[in-house]
Amino acid sequence: MERDPQAHWLETETALHYARAAVRVGLWASERVLIERHLPKSGRVLELGCGGGRVVLGLRQAGYPDVVATDFSPIMVSLARAVLADHDASWEHCVEQQDATDLSYPDASFDHAIFAFNGLMCLPSRDHRLAAMRSIHRVLRPGGIFLFTASDREKGANAAYWAKEARPADVIPGDRWHESDTSPVFIHSSTEQETRAELAETGFEVIECPLSTEVAADGPLVREFAGETRFYVAKKA
Ligand SMILES: C[S@@+](CC[C@H](N)C(=O)[O-])C[C@H]1O[C@@H](n2cnc3c(N)ncnc32)[C@H](O)[C@@H]1O
């Protein structure tokens, strides 16, 4: 039976998991380091795939005044709004429903873009991921920063798993359906070379791309929520 890569993100249980993470997990230490290093607070931030509002809440609490948080999933948008409103009634208005592959914002209307916790890699194919990269590139101003993560299948903590993973000949390397408490979740794990090539193809220059464990020692809640991943900090060329 054909599996629907969007189904997982449309379920209430999934959205509740990410809304709880907004409150319990918050910004990772590693995210905080790279956000502080590359995203001046004066800039306008676009968040893609905001889930339950974990990153937008952290940014607002850290003093970023101009953040637009988006997700394609209506239930994620509703719960992110509720999480934000619980902290400050005026913050809920910064969450909007948008598909990252087809953003409706004007060209060059943001200074920074964040697609946190492997959200870009949840898109169901390379073509979808490139469409999102191009759409994000279009809405960033020249020199604007794009920060995201992708699980690395070649280096770091996940390499051993991928090395012994048997792959049917018809499956694209790195593509994987994971079982979950709700519908199975699709995620692509990339290599640094592959993601660097896709960034170059869509008009971005990589500034740095460390593993999360190379940036900071994330606490136990973060490690349980997210494991290790690779950050990409790229600039619109
Ligand atoms: C792994 S979750 C991360 C949630 C949140 N950023 C966090 O770090 O807690 C991936 C998110 O990407 C969203 N997403 C998936 N496909 C998307 C698309 N085409 N456009 C926008 N968001 C999408 C999902 O609904 C989900 O909220």
The ligand as a Tripos MOL2 file, in Angstrom:
@<TRIPOS>MOLECULE
LIG
   27    29     1     0     0
SMALL
NO_CHARGES

@<TRIPOS>ATOM
      1 C1         10.4890   17.0320   12.7030 C.3       1 LIG1
      2 S1          9.1720   18.1800   12.8090 S.3       1 LIG1
      3 C2         10.0210   19.5690   13.5550 C.3       1 LIG1
      4 C3          9.0750   20.5000   14.2880 C.3       1 LIG1
      5 C4          9.7510   21.7180   14.9360 C.3       1 LIG1
      6 N1         10.5110   22.5020   13.9670 N.3       1 LIG1
      7 C5         10.6580   21.3250   16.0820 C.2       1 LIG1
      8 O1         11.8760   21.4400   15.9160 O.co2     1 LIG1
      9 O2         10.1450   20.9420   17.1340 O.co2     1 LIG1
     10 C6          8.9880   18.6680   11.0950 C.3       1 LIG1
     11 C7          7.9180   19.7160   10.8460 C.3       1 LIG1
     12 O3          7.9290   20.0370    9.4480 O.3       1 LIG1
     13 C8          6.5910   20.2100    9.0270 C.3       1 LIG1
     14 N2          6.5110   20.0410    7.5740 N.ar      1 LIG1
     15 C9          6.5600   18.8780    6.8670 C.ar      1 LIG1
     16 N3          6.4200   19.1440    5.5510 N.ar      1 LIG1
     17 C10         6.2990   20.4790    5.4190 C.ar      1 LIG1
     18 C11         6.1120   21.3540    4.3180 C.ar      1 LIG1
     19 N4          6.0290   20.8950    3.0570 N.pl3     1 LIG1
     20 N5          6.0140   22.6820    4.5490 N.ar      1 LIG1
     21 C12         6.0720   23.1620    5.8160 C.ar      1 LIG1
     22 N6          6.2270   22.3930    6.9080 N.ar      1 LIG1
     23 C13         6.3500   21.0600    6.7050 C.ar      1 LIG1
     24 C14         5.8070   19.1810    9.8210 C.3       1 LIG1
     25 O4          4.4140   19.4630    9.8700 O.3       1 LIG1
     26 C15         6.4980   19.2770   11.1770 C.3       1 LIG1
     27 O5          5.8630   20.2430   11.9930 O.3       1 LIG1
@<TRIPOS>BOND
     1     1     2 1
     2     2     3 1
     3     2    10 1
     4     3     4 1
     5     4     5 1
     6     5     6 1
     7     5     7 1
     8     7     8 2
     9     7     9 1
    10    10    11 1
    11    11    12 1
    12    11    26 1
    13    12    13 1
    14    13    14 1
    15    13    24 1
    16    14    15 ar
    17    14    23 ar
    18    15    16 ar
    19    16    17 ar
    20    17    18 ar
    21    17    23 ar
    22    18    19 1
    23    18    20 ar
    24    20    21 ar
    25    21    22 ar
    26    22    23 ar
    27    24    25 1
    28    24    26 1
    29    26    27 1
@<TRIPOS>SUBSTRUCTURE
     1 LIG1         1 GROUP 0 **** ****
